[in-house]
Amino acid sequence: MAFKIKTEPEAHLDIQEGIDWYNKQQSGLGRKFHSEVKAYFKNGRRERLPRNVLSVHFPC
């Protein structure tokens, strides 16, 4: 059974803030962070986790 992961608009803003923060620490690091976030969701989808299990917590 295939399913689609939906995120709230606030999550997109949080991810963008994370990208910006990592880029300020080191050029290109935000791209790596974004790749890791995408891989997290892709792996969650592959493992067929229930919708309510997926949550992402980013360090501040």
NUROMI-218921 format. One record per residue (C-alpha): x, y negated, z negated; residue number from 1. Coordinates in steps of 0.5 Angstrom, whole numbers, plus 500, padded with zeros to 3 digits. Example, Ala and Ser with C-alpha at 12.3 -4.5 7.8 and 13.67 -1.06 7.14 Angstrom:
<recs>
+-----+-----+-----+-----+
|   X |   Y |   Z | num |
+-----+-----+-----+-----+
| 525 | 509 | 484 |   1 |
| 527 | 502 | 486 |   2 |
+-----+-----+-----+-----+
</recs>
This chain:
<recs>
+-----+-----+-----+-----+
|   X |   Y |   Z | num |
+-----+-----+-----+-----+
| 500 | 500 | 500 |   1 |
| 503 | 493 | 502 |   2 |
| 502 | 487 | 498 |   3 |
| 504 | 480 | 499 |   4 |
| 507 | 476 | 493 |   5 |
| 504 | 469 | 492 |   6 |
| 507 | 464 | 488 |   7 |
| 504 | 457 | 485 |   8 |
| 507 | 451 | 488 |   9 |
| 510 | 449 | 481 |  10 |
| 514 | 455 | 482 |  11 |
| 517 | 453 | 489 |  12 |
| 519 | 446 | 485 |  13 |
| 522 | 450 | 480 |  14 |
| 526 | 454 | 485 |  15 |
| 528 | 447 | 489 |  16 |
| 530 | 444 | 482 |  17 |
| 535 | 450 | 481 |  18 |
| 538 | 450 | 488 |  19 |
| 539 | 442 | 487 |  20 |
| 542 | 444 | 480 |  21 |
| 547 | 449 | 483 |  22 |
| 549 | 445 | 489 |  23 |
| 551 | 440 | 484 |  24 |
| 555 | 445 | 481 |  25 |
| 559 | 447 | 487 |  26 |
| 557 | 446 | 494 |  27 |
| 554 | 452 | 497 |  28 |
| 552 | 455 | 491 |  29 |
| 545 | 453 | 491 |  30 |
| 544 | 457 | 498 |  31 |
| 547 | 463 | 494 |  32 |
| 542 | 462 | 488 |  33 |
| 536 | 462 | 494 |  34 |
| 538 | 468 | 497 |  35 |
| 538 | 471 | 490 |  36 |
| 531 | 469 | 489 |  37 |
| 529 | 472 | 495 |  38 |
| 532 | 478 | 494 |  39 |
| 529 | 479 | 487 |  40 |
| 522 | 478 | 491 |  41 |
| 524 | 483 | 496 |  42 |
| 526 | 488 | 491 |  43 |
| 520 | 487 | 487 |  44 |
| 516 | 488 | 493 |  45 |
| 520 | 494 | 495 |  46 |
| 519 | 497 | 489 |  47 |
| 511 | 496 | 489 |  48 |
| 511 | 493 | 482 |  49 |
| 504 | 491 | 480 |  50 |
| 503 | 483 | 481 |  51 |
| 503 | 481 | 474 |  52 |
| 510 | 484 | 472 |  53 |
| 513 | 479 | 477 |  54 |
| 516 | 473 | 473 |  55 |
| 522 | 469 | 474 |  56 |
| 526 | 465 | 469 |  57 |
| 531 | 461 | 471 |  58 |
| 537 | 458 | 466 |  59 |
| 537 | 451 | 465 |  60 |
+-----+-----+-----+-----+
</recs>
